[in-house]
């Protein structure tokens, strides 16, 4: 029997009272840090150019961008016509739309092909159920069209009066695609995915000739397509789904360029005619390579840009269609992150990409694919005199229990001494094939400048070293994720980057499951744990198919209706494995409206820890009563959340008096 199952009933007044009581306790226990929180928050604001704008993205004769204004929580969506010197046109002001709301987030922002109409969606609860509205950008009038219960991704047909969107089922799964024609009340259902393992997302090819329905589970893909010029015709299937085969595509001329793991664990690229893209017509374009994983393909009129990952480092490969010549974009640092930016033009030689590292603030480059020259369009401005030369980053490798080498990215201030006395914050995730790349954070400087080392453990279960790295940390190999993280911590201690008494760790969502698992396995190894919206009641959640995302998760964790997976999940699920022992100091956060990790998972975990742990170490639960999985929606509120987390870490490590 589960003694804390009653916390699942949010309609019970006692549940809300319990959460409010935990919040009050957290506030009381953190009262001594309020001055520190304010100081950290002020430091973060002091580094940020609060009135700023993004690099404009050119689409035909318009330049689209967002900007922020000091003191305002949300972005302002704008454009200019003809040139960047033209008058600004404000399309949406998030501060107006979100005025008076506890929570506000824009989901879709899609301008019609003729640039006259804007379809956008809003969420005022944090539950990720968005309502679509349409605005006539010439008259500034909202049309009568209003569609609730929609999800991310929306694509216009080329007639400027039709768009496609997705809706959610009771488990918050995007399961249906509808077509909407402006002014019409009846929206025909275009596609319904009945298999609960699969979700739907819409995409328009870079050529703007096709609209795609990307149908995917953790292991399997299917893509359906329709001409954007003839959007009222039925969708065709590129390749019917085959269990375990993943693929996606880009369009060029009379061909699809398909990225697939069919007979290629690290993915390959094949070319197939649009007229018949079945397997017999596939031609190898980029054969599989054992060490390099292909992550995406993006077509231009004369070029194909391919994102790859080689031993954890991202690469961008450029193929010139007319000549067949291939080259890779060169990057200056040994540890970095690079990816394609928004590339809205098809007939262009200019590729936009993003670049950053643990010491280099985020950069936006325009790269000439013909001359191979690059222009820095913008580098994140860090106010207050940030000097990257004062900081050092490196990559080291820890040996896992089975001999695998686990990369660790590290950054610290150059006055750091490797004698085991330094505090260190180790971050980890390790699920769904998601990579945690080494990127810059101006917020993090508040830790580095206080002598804290920051590290990322690129553990199995993530995609940091490609698809095989993910597969070696899921299902019945999931425990590799936890032992990789422990091995990383042990390495950092053995190499005197830190000590167990000075080691803090952090992870969120599935990374929160990691936090809970390693807390049970090796509580002696860590002094402090921050678990944000943690997926800690994994067994009970995976047993309940009515919960959001559960069925689709079975391909990542296993279906506990099968005994082997039940036993395996039960052996590591954090909530199930809390036992009477001494635990580190722990901060746990939750969102009452979270559709991804229900608030009661962290609440139950904390309740069980309180009942069983044998020491008096700080244990705090902080539930945001008006938001969801991603925390506060306003940027200033988000910085306050980060300041709170940092204050907890400093306080728990005894560093809260450090200037």
N, C-alpha and C positions, 0 to 999 in steps of 0.2 A: 504493500500500500504506500502511496506517495503522500507524505504528511503535509506537503505544501502545494498540492494540486489546486486547492481553493484559490490560490492567487491568480489562476487563469480566468476567473470570472470578474471582468472589469465592471460589470453591472452591480456587483456586490459592493455596497458602501464601505465595507470593511477592507476591501482590496485597495481602494483609493486612499483610505485613512492610513493603511499600512505604508503605502508608497510615500505619502506626505510625511509620515512620521520618520521614515528613513531619510527623506530630504532634510527634515529639520535637524536630525542627528548629524548628518553630513555637514550642514551649515555650521552647527555648533562646534564640531570637531575641527573645522577648517577656519574658524573665526580668527585664530591667531595668525593666519596667513593672508588675511584680507589686504593688509598693506602690501605684502609681497605680490598678491594677485594684481593689485592696481599698478604696481611698479612694472611687472612683466607686461601687462596690457599696454601701458604707456610706452614701453620699449618697442613693442611690436608695431604700434601705431607710428612711432617715431621713425621707423625704417621704411614705411610704406608711403608711396606717393598716392595719397588718398583721392586726389583728383587726377584721373589718368584715363587713357583710352587704349584700346587694343589696336593691333596693326590692321588697317582696313583690308578687307578681302574683295578683290575685283570680280564682279560678275557682269559681263557685258559692259554697259556704260555706267553702271553704278558701283560705288564703293561702300561696303557694309562694315560696320564696326560697332562695338559697345564702348561705353565710357562710364566712369564713376565720378561722383562729386563728393568732396569732403563732407562728412557728417551724415551722408545718406547711405542707407543699408543696401540698396539694390542697384543693379546695373541699368543703364539707359541705352536702348537700342536705336541706332541711328544709321543714316546713309547720306551720301552725297552723289550728285549726278554729274557726269562729265569729267570732273577732276577733283582732287582733294582741296582745291581752293574754292570750290563752289559752296553755296549756302548749305548749312546742315538741315536735314529733315529728321525730326525725332519720330520714330515709328512706335515705340512703346517705352514708357517710363515705369520701371518696376516699382519706384517709390510711390507713384500715384496708384498703381494697381494694388500694391500691397499695404496701402495706408490703413491703419487700424486693425490689421490682421496679426494674430500671434505667429502665423507661419505663412510664407508665400514663396512659391517657386514657379518659374516658367519651365514648362516641359518642351513642347514643340515650338519652333519659330521658323515658319516656312513661307517664304515669299513666292508668289505665283511666277511662272515663267515670263509673263509680260511685266512683272514688277509692280502691278497695280493693286494686288490683293495680298493680305497677310493673314495666314491661318496660324494661330498660336493657341497654347493651352496653359491652364493655370491649376495649381494645387494649393488649397488654403489650409490643409490639415496635416500634411506630412505623410499621408497614407499612400501617396503615389497614384491616386486616382485623379486624372486630369480632365478638365472640361475644355473643349475646343470652342473658340470663337473666331470669327472672320471679320476683318476690317477692310473697308475700301480706303486705300491709302491716298486717293485723290480727294475724296470728300471728308475723310476722317470719321466716317459713319460706321458703326458696328452693324453688320448685317444681322438678320433675324436668326441665322443659322447658329445653333448651339447644341453641342453633342457632349453629354456627360460620360463618365466611366471609361475614359480612353487612356492609352498608355503612350510611352515614348515612340517616336517615329511616325511621320506623316509625309506623304509624297503627292505632289500635284501632277496631274496629267498635263499634256501640252496644250489642251484647249482652254486653260485658264478658268475653267468653271467646275472642274471635277478633281477631287482628291480622294486618296485612300487612307484609312486609319485603322488602328487596332483597338479592340475592347478586351476587358478583363472578365474572367469567370469568377466564381465565388472564392476560389483560392488565390485570387490576384494574379492569375496567369494570363498573359496576352494570348488569346486562343482563337480570335476571329478577326478577319479583315473585312471591312465594309467599304463600299464606294459611295461617296456623297457628291451630289450635284447641287450647286448653290441654288437655294430657293425651293428645293424639293424636300418634302417631309419624309418620304420613304427612302431608306438607304438599303440597297440590296446587299445581302450577304455574299461576299465573293469567295471566302474560304473559311472553313471551320476545322481546326485541328483538334480531333477528339482524343488523341493519345496524350495523356497528361504529362508525359515526360518532355514534351516539346513546347517551345514558345515561338512566337512569331515576331518578326521585325521587318519593316519596309525599307527599301533603299532604291535610289535612282542611280543608274549607271553614270559614270563620269561623262559619257557621250551624250547623256540625256535622251537616249533613244528607247530605253527600257525601264520599266518599274519592276522591281523584284520583291517577292515575298521570300525572306530567308527563314526557313523552318529549321529549328535546331534543338537537339538535346545536348547533354555533355559529350556524347560520343558520336552522334549521327546528324547528318545534314540533308536537307532537300531544298532546292531553289526552284521557284516558279516565276515566270516572267510574262509580261505583256508589253506590247508596243505602247510607248507614251503618247503616240499620235492616235492610236486606236484603242483607247482605254476601256471601251465597252465590249471588247471581244474577250473570249475566255483566256485565262492564264494557261501557259504551257509549262511542262515540267522539263527542266534541264536534264536531270538524272534522277530517276526514282530512288528513294532512300534505300540504303543497304546498311544493316546494322554494323556500326563501327567505322563507317566511311564518312569522313567529314569533307566538305568542300564549300568554297565560295568563289566568286568570279568577278571579272571586270569585262567590259565589252569594247571591241575595237574592230571597225569595219564589218566584215561578214563572219567574224569569229568571236567566241567567248574564250578568254584566258582564265583557266580554272586552276585554283590552288586546291590541292587534294592530298589526303594521306592514303589514298588507294595505292596499295603496294609501295608505300613510302612513309615510314613512321615519322620522319622529319618533314614531310610534305614535299611535293614537287609541283611544277606548273605544266599544264598541258593546254594545247590549243584545240578547239573543237568548233566546227561550223555551226552557226546559229540555226541553220536549216535542219540539222540533225546532230545533236550534241551527244548522242549515245556513245558508249565506250568504244565500239569498233572504229569510230571516226576520230578518236583522240590521237594527237601527235605530241610527243614529248617536246616541250619547249625549254624547260629547265629541269633536268633529271634530279632525282633525289641525291642528297649528300648526307652521309651519316652524322657529321658533326654540326651541320648548319640547318636550322629550321626556318622554313619560309613562313612569314607571319601575315603578309598581305600583298595584294597586287593592285595597282592603280594605273589605268591607261590614259594617255594623252594621245593627240592625233599622231605624233611621230615618235612617241616614247612610251616605254612601260617602266614604271617605278616599282621596285620589289623591296619590301621590308623583310629583313632577315635577322637571325640571331645566331651568333657564333660564340660559344663558350660564355654566354651571358651578356655579351655586348651587342647592342643593336647596330645594324648596318643598313645602308640604303644602296641598292644596286640599280643602275640605269641601263636599260636596253634601248638602242636606237633602231626602230623598225626598218627604215630604208637601207641602212648599211649593215645591220646586224652587230655593230660594235657594242661592247659592254664595258662599263666602268663602275667603280664604287666611289661614293663620296667619302673623302678623307676627313677624319676628325682628329683634333690635336691632343686630346688627353687619353691616358691609358684606361681610365674609368669614367664613363659618361653615359648619357642617355640621349638618343635621337629618334625622332619619329616624324612622319609626314604631318604637315599642318593642313588647314583647309585649302584645297585646290579646286576652286569652283570653275575654272576655265579649262576647256578641253583642247582648243587649238592654241597652244602656247608652248614655248620652250622654257618657261619659268616654273620651277618646282619650289613650293614653300615647305620648309621643314623647321622643326623645333630642336633646339639643342640645349642641354644643361648638364651639370655635374654637381657633386656635393659641394664644390667651391665656386662654380660658375653660375651666376644667376641666369634664369631662363632667357634664351635668345630665340628670335625669329629671323630666319634667313630666307632670302630669295636666291635660288640657285639656278644658274643658266646651264641647262643640260647640254647645250651645244658647246659653249666655250669653257665650261666647268668653273666659271667664276662665281663667286657668291657675294651677296650684299647683305650686311647686317641691317635689318629693318628696325629692330628694337631689341634692347636688352633690358630686362627687369631692372628698374632703378632702385637701388637700396640706399635710402637716405641715412645720414649720420656718419658718412665717411667709411663705408665698408671697404676693406682692402683684402682681396682674395689671397694676396701673398702672405697674409698672417695665418692662413689655414692650410692644412695638409690633408689630402685624401689618399687612400691606398686600398688595395684589394689583397686579401689574404685568403688562405684556404684551410678549413678545419677538416680533419679526417673523421668521417662518420663511422658508426659501429661496423658497417659492412665494407669499409674501405673507400667509399665514395668521397670525393673531394667537394666540400660545401663552400661556395664562395661567400666571403663576408666583405662588404664595403664599409670602410671606416673613414670618419672625418674628425679632426680635432684641431684645436688651436696649437700653433707651433711651439708654444712654451710648455707643451705637455711632456711629462717625463714618464717613461714606461717602467715604473717601479712597483706596480700593483696597487698604488694608493689612490689612483684617480677614479672618480665615479664614472659610470658608463651606462648609457641607455641603449639597449639592444631591441630592435624592432623586428617582428616577423609576421608572416601571413601564411603562405604555403598551401593554397587550395585553388581549385578550379582552373589551374593552368595560368593564373594571373601572375604577371611579373611585377615585382617591387623594384623598380629601377632606381639607381642612384640619382636623385634630383636635388636641386637647391631649395632651401627653405629659409627665408629671412627670419621667420619665427624661431627657428632652431638656434640662431645666433645667441639667443638669451641663455641657452644651455651651454653652448661652446665657450662663450665668454666667461662663464662661471667655472670653467675647467672640466666640464662634462664631455666625455667622448661619446660620439653617436655612431652606432653601427647598424647595418642591415644584414640579417642572415638570409641568404638566398636559398632557402630550404626546399626540399622536394615536396611535390604537391603543387607548387607554383610552376610558372612557365619560364623561369629565369634562365634556364639552360635548354630551353626548347621543349617540345612535346614529350620526349621520353622522361624528362625531369618531372613533368606532371604525372605521367602514368605510374612512376615509381613512388608516388606519394598519395595514392587514392585507393579506394576499396580495401582489399585485404593487405595493402602495403601502406595504409595510412599512418601507421606508427613511425614510419621513416621520417615523416614531417616533424614529429615530436623529438625523436632521438637526434635528428640533424640539428635541431635548435639547441638541444642540450649539449651536443658536441661542439657547437659554435661557442656557447657560453664557456664551456670548459677550456676551449682553446684560448679564448680571450683572457681567461684567468691564468692559464699556464704560461702564456706569453707576456704576462704582467701588464696587460692593458688596464686591468682592473682586478678586483677581488670579489668574492661572493658577498661580502659585507657592503660593497659599494656598487653592486650590479642591480640596475632597474631594467625591467622588460615591459614591452607594450605591444599590443595587437588588438585589432578590432574585427567584429563580425566573425568570419571563420578564423581569423587571427586571434579572436577572443577565445575560441575553442582551444587553440594552441596554448594560450595563456593558462586556461584551466587545466589542460592536460599536463603541462610541465609543472604546474604548481602541485599537482598530485604526485607526479613521478619523482621530482627532485626539489622539494620546497627548500632544502638546505642551500641550493645553488643561487638563489635570488633573494635580494633584500626587499625589493619593491616590485609590485605588478600593477599595471594599468590595463584593464580589460574594457574596451569600448564596445557597446552593444554586442556582447559576446554570445556566440552560438554554443551555449554550454549544456543545454538539456537535449543533447543530440538524439539520444535513444527515444525518449518520449515524443519528440517532434517528428522523427522519421517514422514512428509507428502510427502517426495521425495523418492520414491522407487528405483530410479536409483543410489542413493548414496551408497557408500560402507557400508555394514553392516545393512542398515536401516531395511529391511524386517525381518531379524533375531532378531532385537531389539524389535519388536512389542510384543514379549512374556514377555519382561522385563518391557516395559513402556506402552504398549497398542497401538493399531492401531488407529491413529487419524482420519481415515476414518469413524470410529464409533463415534457418537456424544459424548457418555459418556467419551471416552478417549480423544477426542479432547478438550472438556471443561476442563477436569481434568489436562491434560498436560499444556494447556494454562494458567491455574490458578497458576502454579508454575514455568514454563519455565523462566530461568533468563532473557533472552533477551526481552521476551514479557512483563516482569513485572518491568522493569526499570522505575522509576517514579521520578519526581522532588523532591529530598530529599537530605540530607547530607549522603554521603557514606564514609566508611573508606578509608584509603590509600590502593591502590591496585596495584599489579604487575601481569600482565597477560603474559604468554608465549605461543608461537605457533610454528608450524613447517610447512613450505611451502609445503612440500611433504607428509604431514601426511595423510595416507589413513583411519585413524580411526576417528579423529576429524578434519574436514577440517579447514584449516587456517582461513577461513572467519568467522567461528563461533566466536572465540575470537576477531577478528578484528571488526566485526559488534557490538559486545557487548561493546567493548571499545568506539567505535564511539558514540553509543547511550548514554553511561554513560557520555561521555564528553559533549554531547549536553544538558543533563537533570540534572545532579547532581548540587546541590545548594551550594557546598562548593569548596574550592580550594585545597583540599587534593590531594596528589600525585597520579596520574593515569598513569601507564606506560604499553606499549605493546612492547614486545620483540619477534620478529619473526626470527627464524633460517631459513635462506634462502636456506640452502642446506641439510636439514635433515627432519626427519619425527616425528612420535609420541613419540619416545623414546629419542629425543634430539640428541646431538652429539654422534658419535660412538666411538671416541677415548677416552681412559680413562682419559687422562689429560684434554681434553676439557670438559668432564663431570664434573670433579672436579671444573673447572672454572665456570661452570653453577651453581653448588651448592654454590660456594663462592659468586656468584652474587646474588643468592636468599637470602642467609644469610645476605649479606651486605645490601640489601634492607630492610630486617626485622629490623636489628639493626639501620639503618638510620631512618626508619620510626618511630621506638620507641624512638628515641633520644639517642641511646646507641652506636653510631658509634665512640664516643671518648673513650669508655671503653677499657682499655688495654686487 
